[in-house]
Structures are given as C-alpha cells and as structure tokens.
C-alpha cells in the first residue's frame, strides 16, 4: 500500500455520507423539475388586425400563417425584438 493513499477496501463512513448527499441533491432536482409547473409557451403574436398578412417579423423571429395554423421561428438568445412588421401579404 502506498503511504498517504487509502485502499478501495478502507472506505470510511464519510464516503457513505457523501454518496447520500449526492443522491439527495439528484432526487431533489428531479422532484422540483416534476412539481414546478412548466412555463407556458407564448402564443405567436400575429398582427390580428391585418388578416391579409401572411408573414411577419419582429426582427427576432418570423411567423407565417399556414393551413394548419401559425408557425414561428425560434428567436436568438441575444435578440431584442422591435415592432412587428408585415413581410409578405397573402396571395403576393
């Protein structure tokens, strides 16, 4: 045996406490993830007054009217949205 190093067979009660602490943290994290309500996804902000607008953007994400509903892209992490503008009209 090398002086200053413990062998695998000589684990003390401290190792058991560390394992219990790690397991407790993991269990608490899993429980919190399942018990806290999920954040609701924001509804795509369509220019409601202008139903002829087929595609619009706020500079961060672009949304389109599709036969199945509205679909929007995912905004970038550091994007600052601006006022929405209509990018494409229906039929054009």
FENHU-V193733 format. One record per residue. N is the residue number from 1. RES is the residue in one letter. PSI is psi as a letter, one per 40 degrees, with the letter a starting at -180 (NA if undefined). BURIAL is + if it has 9 or more other C-alpha atoms within 8 Angstrom, else -. D_FIRST is the distance of its C-alpha to the first C-alpha in Angstrom with 1 decimal. Layout:
n=N res=RES psi=PSI burial=BURIAL d_first=D_FIRST
n=N res=RES psi=PSI burial=BURIAL d_first=D_FIRST
//
This chain:
n=1 res=X psi=h burial=- d_first=0.0
n=2 res=X psi=h burial=- d_first=3.8
n=3 res=X psi=h burial=- d_first=6.4
n=4 res=X psi=e burial=- d_first=8.9
n=5 res=X psi=h burial=- d_first=7.6
n=6 res=X psi=i burial=- d_first=8.1
n=7 res=X psi=i burial=- d_first=7.3
n=8 res=X psi=d burial=- d_first=10.7
n=9 res=X psi=e burial=- d_first=11.5
n=10 res=X psi=f burial=- d_first=11.4
n=11 res=X psi=h burial=+ d_first=14.3
n=12 res=X psi=a burial=- d_first=16.8
n=13 res=X psi=d burial=- d_first=20.6
n=14 res=X psi=d burial=- d_first=20.8
n=15 res=X psi=d burial=- d_first=19.7
n=16 res=X psi=d burial=- d_first=22.6
n=17 res=X psi=d burial=- d_first=25.0
n=18 res=X psi=d burial=- d_first=24.3
n=19 res=X psi=d burial=- d_first=24.9
n=20 res=X psi=d burial=- d_first=28.1
n=21 res=X psi=d burial=- d_first=29.2
n=22 res=X psi=d burial=- d_first=28.9
n=23 res=X psi=d burial=- d_first=30.7
n=24 res=X psi=d burial=- d_first=33.4
n=25 res=X psi=d burial=- d_first=34.0
n=26 res=X psi=d burial=- d_first=34.4
n=27 res=X psi=d burial=- d_first=36.7
n=28 res=X psi=d burial=- d_first=38.8
n=29 res=X psi=d burial=- d_first=39.2
n=30 res=X psi=d burial=- d_first=40.4
n=31 res=X psi=d burial=- d_first=42.7
n=32 res=X psi=d burial=- d_first=44.2
n=33 res=X psi=d burial=- d_first=44.8
n=34 res=X psi=d burial=- d_first=46.8
n=35 res=X psi=d burial=- d_first=48.7
n=36 res=X psi=h burial=- d_first=49.9
n=37 res=X psi=i burial=- d_first=53.1
n=38 res=X psi=i burial=- d_first=52.9
n=39 res=X psi=h burial=- d_first=54.9
n=40 res=X psi=h burial=- d_first=58.2
n=41 res=X psi=h burial=- d_first=58.9
n=42 res=X psi=i burial=- d_first=61.9
n=43 res=X psi=i burial=- d_first=64.9
n=44 res=X psi=h burial=- d_first=66.1
n=45 res=X psi=g burial=- d_first=68.6
n=46 res=X psi=i burial=- d_first=71.7
n=47 res=X psi=g burial=+ d_first=74.8
n=48 res=X psi=d burial=- d_first=76.6
n=49 res=X psi=e burial=- d_first=80.0
n=50 res=X psi=g burial=- d_first=80.1
n=51 res=X psi=e burial=- d_first=79.6
n=52 res=X psi=e burial=- d_first=80.7
n=53 res=X psi=h burial=+ d_first=77.6
n=54 res=X psi=d burial=+ d_first=75.4
n=55 res=X psi=h burial=+ d_first=72.5
n=56 res=X psi=i burial=+ d_first=71.5
n=57 res=X psi=i burial=+ d_first=68.8
n=58 res=X psi=e burial=+ d_first=67.6
n=59 res=X psi=e burial=+ d_first=65.9
n=60 res=X psi=d burial=+ d_first=62.5
n=61 res=X psi=i burial=+ d_first=63.1
n=62 res=X psi=h burial=+ d_first=65.9
n=63 res=X psi=i burial=+ d_first=67.5
n=64 res=X psi=i burial=+ d_first=69.9
n=65 res=X psi=h burial=+ d_first=72.2
n=66 res=X psi=i burial=- d_first=71.5
n=67 res=X psi=d burial=- d_first=73.3
n=68 res=X psi=e burial=- d_first=70.3
n=69 res=X psi=a burial=- d_first=70.2
n=70 res=X psi=h burial=+ d_first=68.7
n=71 res=X psi=h burial=+ d_first=65.6
n=72 res=X psi=i burial=+ d_first=63.8
n=73 res=X psi=i burial=- d_first=61.2
n=74 res=X psi=h burial=- d_first=58.0
n=75 res=X psi=i burial=- d_first=58.3
n=76 res=X psi=i burial=- d_first=56.0
n=77 res=X psi=d burial=- d_first=53.5
n=78 res=X psi=f burial=- d_first=55.3
n=79 res=X psi=h burial=- d_first=58.8
n=80 res=X psi=h burial=- d_first=61.5
n=81 res=X psi=i burial=- d_first=64.3
n=82 res=X psi=a burial=- d_first=67.9
n=83 res=X psi=i burial=- d_first=71.2
n=84 res=X psi=h burial=+ d_first=71.5
n=85 res=X psi=i burial=- d_first=73.9
n=86 res=X psi=h burial=+ d_first=75.3
n=87 res=X psi=d burial=+ d_first=74.2
n=88 res=X psi=h burial=+ d_first=76.3
n=89 res=X psi=i burial=+ d_first=79.2
n=90 res=X psi=h burial=- d_first=79.7
n=91 res=X psi=e burial=- d_first=81.8
n=92 res=X psi=NA burial=- d_first=81.3
//
